[in-house]
């Protein structure tokens, strides 16, 4: 029992990440595989999110590379670009890696190390009075030195290739979906490491990877790793049977008429229909989407679809993260009350018919009109904000609320008003425990990123 009490906090922390990693359902995103060696079924997977002009990212690379090379085929490494908006030239320095990787995958890490070596030339005071085109020229020259002069024209044209621009943006958005909020950020077998924004030494990497590799420089069998995970999860389950989560009081918050809060349980078609009705039938000049956790991916998709149905929509996107603390009370005497803190990502996307602040780092201009297929058929059939319940969370509404789709006065326990009812339904989004808004505006924001 003493051992149980002393290790409860650690096991609860481990449980959160093990279950979270296993429950994630994310879009597949191609990164840069170190040594052109994608992960096999038996290798340990290390995922790194890097900003090429981040000093901490630069310092984290040598010990990580040394560790990966030490374990050979037992460890696979993939790097994703995550250009931080407050780092000068982070986007263009990330984009060149996508350009080079498209031309020659074996040269991607060579260029990455070149960027680290000459990082001071592309970040901070060195570029205060330098135009963006001049910075791009310097980066093209650096990449050309790594690949050879015959590649120069291809590298230059890569900066006008929509595919490399899209790939860089998607890599950043993928990091946001995974909960990344700074660099360097690491995952090992899908589990996030806690030392965000600081480099790990070679010895620290050894302490992390040695147990997964059995303390030997050989590949650990997948069945053995799974057996260990099942053993840990079974033990954690026995521990948590002795605790229950304290429910927080529900606090209603106001919501604007043009605000739409996306949950992972709501239907995309309904969100799109309602948003388009606000812009086209209700003559709203602006709508705002908000989402947390796993609903972020759906929100980005909804926004992109709407932009391709209505001409001339300006966009500003803002990503934030917040800490949410849960309290667990013991069911047996002799155990202490526990508090666990989890970090949840949030997104706010504004679409406007009118021009928005172009200087905002999250600003995106309207897409070309020839890419818009104007929609004239809408299935929205009434007033009222069917998505504007003040009690919203990622994953849906309260657990005891059902799905209502009645006309007139909303039926069931959803949003009561005209038109469609609220969107509730059973709560299955256990990873974020219904997202963590706790029916009040999130506070304690630790980072604010835009794309």
Steps between C-alpha positions, in 0.01 A plus 500: 500500500788736572639434154157570354467834678851611408455428131140602444586842355750355256264225388214742451725722288611198296145381458391835356759487226474129422125514455520834317757371254300188427175691445631765262356494151696743290547563136811339357779750451827419326812623678872472434637156588855502629726282286207431264395237753123504567377334817455126494260297714782421743685831528461770763352812339632844595308796355655846518334834420771751403520869417822547297563849644426404860822497710363229729418283199853549370654398832273195531605349169860372565413286806185367333689405185771333705243297689313392186825394333598312817193274485511445124190333355349459849395867496337694215490879489262725308515881509209734431539874444321722750581863409423713805327825399714713731829381343620708206509307170388178666256423219741545208777308677252218563372514145846445350509161675180403320647628173821302544322187622292502183817519288732269695397339830858411588593871510223617735697454822811648339307821435349488849847488655613782268210711628603425858860588420408836345193564714612845615496616137126440471370598842493810718701814439673362191175528301339811650574709190490213253213437259333164482624441144857558616457247779357248254799556268738427787311184590497388135878549485545300820290213362682516167834458677362182657340349187721639225473784251289294261214516750492880538221570250291216643545634854404851390186376324418295810424823685223575249367145507160492680574143610797601717303792646211267580732236645660751738163629617358151547806395700437789740129422526580133558717603795216709640265204477755289688515761776838645407544855631875563489827364364665265531212266579547122511284190496627149570269225374222758491552620857598868543809580705455768764820702448359732235715779363829371638757262363551151642855381552633177355488342846136601541411343166678182610296490820180535295582252223702234683198348682303487175788323329556259785832664595657347188580637156263259328141534386240430765220274385165674467323234702733561794429873498127438480521256785670767712235756409217262588667425833533871581143577392363212708687624806385858444142379463519335841642821648233728351220275623578655837427856379212692349513824306349810661248661267545873458199733518353595166533870421313638202677754282349739244544433132479742208240455227772449239705260714498126425656257744609175337496168685629162391144359516326762283427433133722689255215550252289671765782732606572595138131556421448725800820700437409558136151611600650763731719637220246477217150518651555686825737752341771450762831646393702277729479161673728355767573130550634369830613148586719304739711186488394243248232727353772727354556275201129505418491880537782553250322274251169684545664837442680382186174364357312823568776707335448288190126569495495876562716746307721758670532376858795636698634285783690542826596191700621494857622196694526500878550247775375488855571297812203316651523353849293199607451396862478135609377400844584165657238238574714334767650635818871572504519631142552865412296721270668531160509781246600444140565773245454448129568737213229547240538681168239750380435665166307816405441561129335816370350515150397844372356650184687819585877535492671403827830613645760392246777558754358231726729200478200268470347688204416313180360681193199367308573208272480568122146528372556224245552256790160585651193297409212722605226310681137603457335213687485519879319264735494744792136560584459735792635759737679451826856384553479124513867488589511781751437316824701663774578156632735367238808289518724318258313180430151641556286636776425363844485124536129494584392706203363338188502588132202711395405595150148629537348798329327781684575469871799266525416158637694302756769661711696680230492868416146629547404738222382520145640286225724208580569396854830461680761242426577269786512123503711249689845610599766278350785745479691368798837631396414853600217407736258704296760757414533689820315823438300416812231734373706812551741696291845339529750682714868455568607511137864403478562556133339668202587386150351597166506352153 
